[in-house]
Amino acid sequence: MQILTTREQIKQRIARQKTTLTIEQEVRNIIDRVKRFKDAELLMLTKRFDGVTLQALRVSEQEIKEAYNEVSISLLQALKDARGRIQCFHEQQKEESWRIEPEAGVYLGQQVRPLASAGIYIPGGKASYPSTVLMNAIPAKIAGVKRLVLTTPPQANGSVNAAVLVAADLCGVDEIYKVGGAQAIAALAYGTESIQPVLKITGPGNAYVACAKKLVFGDVSIDMIAGPSEVCIWADEQSDLSFVAADLLAQAEHDEDASACCLVPSLKYAESLSIEVSRQLERMDRKEIAKKSIQSNGWIAVVESEEEAIEMINDLAPEHLEIMTINPEKRLDDIEHAGAIFLGAYSPEALGDYMAGPNHTLPTSGTAKFSSPLGVYDFMKKTSIIRYKKEALEQVSDAIIELAKTEQLNGHATAIQVRIQEESE
């Protein structure tokens, strides 16, 4: 891993990459064609990109039943265990409608309702992600979404990964379709003969999926525009080198664009960590992917103080932050920006990815400065409730009329005046 020792080097590595216009134009073309040709375009693009000729886009009930026979008993139990923990955490996020009476004759409130429909995108390609099904579907169902749709690319034989199907069934997903990429996002947003449109799209994906979500936003809601996954580890001289290296590589194996970095207190520790990363890398199953990630996006920064480390973390606003210092809670309140924070040597990111309970769909690329993890609140909408009685309206009428006339909206003023006049007459 590259070792950075100056602030300028570190700033250059924190710089973000943007989606290219070439990708955006290609994605725009895909979306337009799906809107025009619907199912036919989805089938054609599935054959082109996935090498699969499908007879039907929707996964059948029989395919779901058969998927249970393909997963091991231990995997099924692990999915159920994870589901329970994720449900327990997300149940705390539920919001209720409320009403208040701040003064006589005034009734105000907020009505909280679930979205009627939502779509989940689950990536395929280099790996399958049943855990991502759990993380997206569970908060949607807790929110009360009535129609929950999942899309994912088919495998080479035309099927969907069995673990993904089982996870979806365990979470009560209503419809599953064999379609991936930007075309899946277009189908969820605008609908085809087989796929009815949804109101919100969530879930991670590659650059094409992220770009498609950006382009359909406004016609539908989205959770976020996720970039490559990332981890930042803050270590000190007491941090176990093997733990730190393993967590960096766990991040790097996601894909070649994944980012793994570490803040350390000395050049000696940095050099030792770099050696340990190289040693562990040789034993990895996804060695080539992790190696490219580490070479392109992996770095170790030597920091002179806790203050410098905190400043860098808040500047980076990492998706995952692991604080593996001897007293990880000590400066927790100083961390302003991070998607999720893992405290101590025995709280690795992998724990959060699968079993801890908090959502692993997190803001990336610095967006943790203004965004939150996926949650039940993402699948809810709120409506304001306002009721004034005549006497209460009269109390504020002069102020409303003054403000309306200041903004030259005399029709607004008249709407108040006719009611007050009616009362005085």
C-alpha positions in Angstrom: 0.0 0.0 0.0 1.1 3.5 -0.7 2.3 5.3 2.5 1.5 9.1 2.6 3.5 11.3 4.9 2.5 14.8 3.9 -0.8 16.7 4.1 -0.7 17.5 0.4 -0.3 13.8 -0.5 -3.3 13.0 1.6 -5.5 15.8 0.1 -4.8 14.5 -3.3 -5.9 11.0 -2.4 -9.1 12.3 -0.9 -10.1 14.0 -4.2 -13.3 12.3 -5.6 -13.8 10.9 -9.1 -16.9 11.8 -11.0 -19.1 9.8 -13.5 -17.9 10.5 -17.0 -20.2 12.1 -19.6 -19.6 9.0 -21.8 -21.3 6.7 -19.3 -24.1 9.2 -18.7 -25.0 9.4 -22.4 -25.0 5.6 -22.7 -27.2 5.2 -19.7 -29.6 7.9 -21.0 -29.9 6.0 -24.2 -30.7 2.8 -22.3 -33.4 4.5 -20.3 -35.0 6.0 -23.4 -35.1 2.7 -25.1 -36.6 0.9 -22.1 -39.3 3.6 -22.0 -40.1 3.0 -25.7 -39.7 -0.7 -26.1 -40.3 -2.0 -22.6 -40.1 -5.8 -22.1 -38.6 -6.3 -25.5 -35.7 -4.0 -24.7 -35.1 -5.6 -21.3 -34.9 -9.1 -22.9 -32.6 -7.8 -25.6 -30.3 -6.1 -23.1 -30.3 -9.1 -20.8 -29.1 -11.2 -23.7 -26.5 -8.6 -24.7 -25.0 -7.9 -21.3 -25.7 -11.1 -19.3 -25.5 -13.6 -22.2 -28.9 -15.0 -21.2 -32.0 -15.6 -23.3 -35.0 -15.4 -21.0 -38.5 -16.7 -21.6 -39.9 -14.6 -18.7 -38.6 -11.8 -16.6 -40.4 -12.6 -13.4 -39.1 -15.2 -11.0 -41.8 -17.9 -10.5 -43.0 -19.3 -7.2 -41.6 -22.6 -8.2 -38.1 -21.1 -8.6 -38.4 -19.6 -5.1 -39.4 -23.0 -3.6 -36.5 -24.7 -5.4 -34.0 -22.1 -4.0 -34.7 -23.3 -0.5 -33.4 -26.7 -1.6 -30.2 -25.2 -2.9 -29.1 -23.3 0.3 -27.5 -25.1 3.2 -29.2 -25.4 6.6 -26.5 -23.3 8.1 -26.9 -20.5 5.5 -30.7 -20.5 6.0 -30.1 -20.2 9.8 -27.6 -17.4 9.3 -30.0 -15.4 7.1 -32.7 -15.9 9.7 -30.4 -14.7 12.5 -29.3 -11.7 10.5 -33.0 -10.9 9.7 -33.8 -10.9 13.4 -31.0 -8.5 14.4 -31.7 -6.2 11.5 -35.4 -6.1 12.4 -34.7 -5.4 16.0 -32.6 -2.4 15.1 -34.9 -1.0 12.5 -38.0 -1.3 14.6 -36.6 1.5 16.7 -36.8 3.8 13.6 -40.6 3.7 13.2 -42.3 7.0 13.4 -45.9 7.7 14.3 -48.4 10.4 13.3 -48.9 13.1 15.8 -51.2 16.0 16.7 -50.7 19.1 18.9 -52.9 22.0 20.1 -50.4 24.9 20.6 -53.1 27.4 21.3 -56.9 27.6 21.5 -58.6 26.9 18.3 -55.4 25.6 16.6 -54.8 22.0 15.7 -51.5 21.0 13.9 -50.0 17.7 13.2 -48.0 15.4 10.9 -49.4 12.3 9.2 -46.9 9.6 8.6 -47.6 7.0 5.9 -45.6 4.3 4.1 -44.8 4.5 0.5 -47.2 2.4 -1.6 -44.4 0.8 -3.6 -40.6 0.5 -3.7 -38.0 -1.3 -5.8 -34.8 -2.8 -4.6 -31.8 -3.3 -6.9 -29.5 -6.1 -5.9 -26.2 -6.4 -7.9 -24.9 -9.6 -9.5 -21.8 -9.9 -11.5 -18.7 -10.6 -9.3 -20.7 -11.8 -6.3 -24.2 -12.3 -4.9 -25.5 -10.2 -2.0 -28.3 -11.8 0.0 -27.3 -9.5 2.9 -28.2 -6.5 0.8 -31.6 -8.0 0.2 -32.1 -8.1 4.0 -30.8 -4.5 4.5 -33.1 -3.0 1.9 -36.3 -5.2 2.3 -36.5 -5.3 6.1 -36.8 -1.5 6.7 -39.3 -1.2 3.8 -41.5 -3.9 5.2 -41.3 -2.4 8.7 -42.4 0.9 7.2 -45.4 -0.8 5.7 -44.6 -0.7 2.0 -47.4 -2.7 0.4 -45.7 -3.6 -2.9 -42.0 -4.4 -2.7 -40.2 -5.3 -5.9 -36.7 -6.7 -6.4 -34.6 -6.7 -9.6 -31.3 -8.5 -10.0 -29.2 -9.8 -13.0 -29.7 -13.4 -13.9 -26.9 -15.9 -13.7 -25.4 -17.5 -16.8 -28.0 -20.3 -16.6 -30.9 -17.9 -16.5 -31.6 -18.4 -12.8 -31.3 -16.0 -9.8 -28.8 -16.8 -7.1 -30.6 -19.1 -4.6 -29.4 -17.2 -1.5 -30.8 -14.0 -2.9 -34.2 -15.6 -3.6 -34.4 -17.1 -0.1 -33.4 -13.8 1.5 -36.1 -12.0 -0.5 -38.7 -14.6 0.4 -37.8 -14.4 4.1 -38.3 -10.7 4.0 -41.7 -10.8 2.2 -40.6 -9.3 -1.1 -43.6 -9.4 -3.4 -42.1 -9.5 -6.9 -38.7 -10.6 -8.2 -37.4 -9.9 -11.7 -34.4 -11.1 -13.6 -33.0 -7.8 -14.9 -29.9 -5.9 -14.0 -28.0 -2.7 -14.9 -29.3 0.7 -15.9 -32.2 -1.1 -17.7 -33.5 -2.4 -14.4 -33.6 1.1 -12.9 -35.4 2.4 -16.0 -38.0 -0.4 -15.7 -38.6 0.3 -12.0 -38.9 4.0 -12.7 -41.1 3.9 -15.8 -42.6 0.4 -16.0 -42.9 -2.1 -18.8 -45.5 -4.7 -19.6 -44.2 -7.0 -16.9 -42.9 -4.6 -14.3 -45.2 -1.9 -12.9 -43.4 1.3 -11.8 -42.5 2.0 -8.2 -42.3 5.2 -6.2 -38.8 4.7 -4.8 -35.7 2.8 -5.8 -33.0 1.7 -3.4 -29.9 -0.5 -3.5 -26.3 -0.3 -4.6 -24.9 -1.0 -8.1 -22.0 -0.2 -10.5 -21.4 3.1 -12.2 -24.2 2.5 -14.7 -26.7 1.7 -12.0 -25.7 4.8 -10.0 -25.9 7.0 -13.1 -29.3 5.6 -14.0 -30.6 6.4 -10.4 -29.3 9.9 -10.8 -31.1 10.3 -14.1 -34.5 9.0 -13.0 -34.5 10.9 -9.7 -37.3 13.4 -9.8 -39.6 11.0 -11.6 -39.1 8.6 -8.7 -37.4 8.9 -5.4 -34.0 7.2 -4.7 -32.1 6.4 -1.6 -28.7 7.7 -2.7 -26.2 7.7 -5.5 -23.7 5.3 -4.2 -20.1 5.2 -5.3 -17.5 2.5 -4.7 -17.4 1.1 -1.1 -14.8 2.5 1.3 -13.4 2.1 4.7 -11.1 4.3 6.8 -9.4 2.7 9.9 -7.9 4.9 12.6 -5.2 2.8 14.4 -2.5 3.4 17.0 0.6 1.6 18.1 -1.5 -0.8 20.2 -3.7 -1.9 17.2 -3.2 -5.5 16.1 -1.6 -5.4 12.7 -3.3 -8.6 11.6 -6.7 -7.1 12.5 -6.1 -3.9 10.7 -4.8 -5.6 7.5 -7.6 -8.1 7.4 -10.2 -5.3 7.6 -8.5 -3.3 4.8 -8.5 -6.3 2.6 -12.1 -7.2 3.5 -13.0 -3.9 2.0 -10.7 -4.2 -1.0 -12.2 -7.6 -2.1 -15.5 -5.9 -2.9 -14.3 -4.7 -6.3 -11.4 -3.0 -8.0 -12.7 0.5 -7.3 -13.2 -0.1 -3.6 -11.2 2.2 -1.3 -9.3 1.2 1.9 -7.2 3.6 3.9 -5.7 3.7 7.3 -4.5 6.5 9.6 -1.5 5.5 11.7 0.8 7.3 14.3 4.2 6.4 12.9 6.1 5.6 9.7 7.3 2.4 11.4 3.8 1.2 12.0 2.8 2.1 8.5 5.6 0.1 7.0 4.8 -2.9 9.2 1.1 -2.7 8.2 2.0 -2.5 4.5 4.0 -5.7 4.8 1.1 -7.4 6.7 -1.4 -6.4 4.0 0.9 -7.9 1.3 1.3 -11.1 3.3 -2.4 -11.6 3.9 -3.2 -10.6 0.3 -1.5 -13.7 -1.0 -3.9 -16.0 0.8 -7.1 -14.4 -0.5 -9.6 -16.1 -2.8 -10.4 -12.8 -4.5 -6.7 -11.9 -4.6 -6.7 -10.2 -8.0 -9.6 -8.0 -7.2 -8.3 -7.0 -3.8 -4.8 -6.4 -5.3 -6.1 -4.0 -7.9 -8.1 -2.2 -5.3 -5.2 -1.8 -2.9 -2.8 -0.7 -5.7 -5.2 1.9 -7.1 -7.1 3.1 -4.0 -5.3 1.8 -0.9 -3.2 4.1 1.2 -1.8 4.5 4.7 -1.4 8.0 6.1 1.0 8.9 8.9 -0.7 11.5 11.2 1.0 13.5 13.9 -1.9 13.9 16.4 -5.4 12.9 17.2 -6.6 16.3 16.1 -5.1 15.7 12.6 -6.7 12.3 12.4 -10.1 13.7 13.3 -9.7 16.5 10.8 -8.9 14.0 8.0 -11.7 11.7 9.0 -14.2 14.6 8.9 -12.8 15.7 5.5 -13.0 12.2 4.1 -16.5 11.5 5.6 -16.0 7.8 5.0 -18.7 5.3 4.4 -17.2 3.0 7.1 -15.0 4.2 9.9 -13.2 1.8 12.2 -11.6 3.3 15.3 -9.2 0.7 16.6 -7.3 2.9 19.0 -6.7 1.9 22.6 -9.6 4.1 23.7 -12.0 4.2 20.7 -14.8 6.1 22.5 -12.5 8.9 23.6 -12.9 11.1 20.6 -16.2 9.7 19.3 -18.1 13.0 19.8 -15.5 14.8 17.6 -16.4 12.6 14.5 -18.9 14.7 12.6 -19.1 12.8 9.3 -19.2 9.0 8.8 -21.8 6.5 7.5 -21.2 4.0 10.2 -18.6 4.0 13.1 -17.2 0.7 14.4 -15.5 1.0 17.8 -12.8 -1.3 19.1 -10.8 -4.3 17.8 -13.8 -6.6 17.9 -16.2 -4.5 15.9 -15.0 -5.0 12.3 -16.9 -3.7 9.3 -17.8 -7.3 8.4 -19.9 -7.5 11.5 -21.9 -4.5 10.3 -22.2 -5.9 6.8 -24.0 -8.9 8.0 -25.2 -9.3 11.6 -25.0 -6.3 13.9 -28.3 -4.8 12.9 -27.7 -1.3 11.6 -28.1 -0.9 7.9 -25.1 -1.5 5.6 -26.4 0.7 2.8 -24.4 3.8 3.7 -23.5 7.2 2.1 -20.3 7.0 0.1 -17.9 9.5 -1.6 -18.1 12.1 1.1 -21.9 12.3 1.1 -21.9 11.2 4.8 -21.5 15.0 5.4 -25.2 15.4 4.5 -26.7 11.9 4.2 -27.7 9.1 6.5 -27.8 5.2 6.3 -30.8 3.6 4.7 -33.6 3.2 7.2 -37.3 2.8 7.8 -37.6 6.6 7.4 -36.6 6.2 3.7 -39.8 4.3 3.0 -42.1 6.8 4.7 -43.7 10.1 3.7 -45.1 12.8 5.8 -48.1 15.1 5.4 -48.7 18.3 7.4 -52.1 18.7 9.1 -53.4 22.2 9.8 -56.8 23.3 11.3 -57.6 26.8 12.5 -60.9 27.8 14.0 -62.3 31.3 13.1 -61.2 32.9 16.3 -57.6 31.6 15.9 -57.4 32.8 12.3 -58.5 36.2 13.3 -55.7 36.3 15.8 -53.0 36.0 13.1 -54.9 37.6 10.2 -53.2 41.0 10.3 -49.7 39.4 10.3 -50.6 37.2 7.3 -52.0 40.1 5.3 -48.9 42.2 6.1 -46.6 39.4 4.9 -48.7 38.7 1.8 -48.8 42.3 0.7 -45.0 42.6 1.3 -44.6 39.7 -1.2 -47.1 41.3 -3.6 -49.4 38.3 -3.3 -52.7 40.3 -2.8 -54.8 37.2 -3.6 -53.3 35.6 -0.5 -54.3 38.7 1.6 -57.8 38.6 0.1 -58.2 34.9 1.0 -57.7 36.0 4.7 -59.7 39.2 4.5 -62.9 37.6 3.1 -63.0 35.3 6.1 -62.4 38.1 8.7 -64.9 40.3 7.0 -67.4 37.5 7.1 -66.8 37.1 10.8 -67.2 40.8 11.5 -70.4 41.1 9.6 
